């Protein structure tokens, strides 16, 4: 009997926890929708104000009341979610295991830093691969060029370089003497 009752309570707990997690997921959606509506409401009010050229004072009052209403809604959703988590912890004597509705700034910064580090590692890997590819390509082009240059061409090129250097040396003293 004790084992059967324990199994029944475990099933009840799992069902309650499942419903709590479902409510938590819907609360996360409600928060996201509320934040989006807050931004859209602000932009909408600015656009309406510009289009209608209505009285500033009355428009500002309507805007502030709307912002307070949306904020109260968001606070209410957060309160319901927190109360649900505390209630589950009290009655089940276990911690309700779910993620937060709105992450704090430190966790967001840690998450963003992790993403940045991962991206940097990927970019570094791609750069090193590309650098190796370019190095191999330059080496193969250098080898191909060296294979094409025969000793006769090498001597001819060396002669052309010496002639060019000699021409520069000859014209340099003339220009110095003229100055």
Buried (B, 14 or more C-beta within 10 A) or exposed (E): EEEEEEEEEEEEBEEBBEEBBEBBEEBBEBBEEBEEBBEEBBEEBEEEBEEEEEEEEEBEEBBEEBBEEBEEBBEEBBEBBEEBBEEBEEEBEEEBEBEEBEEEEEEEEEEEEEEEEEEEEEEEEEEEEEEEEEEEEEEEEEEEEEEEEEEEEEEEEEEEEEEEEEEEEEEEEEEEEEE
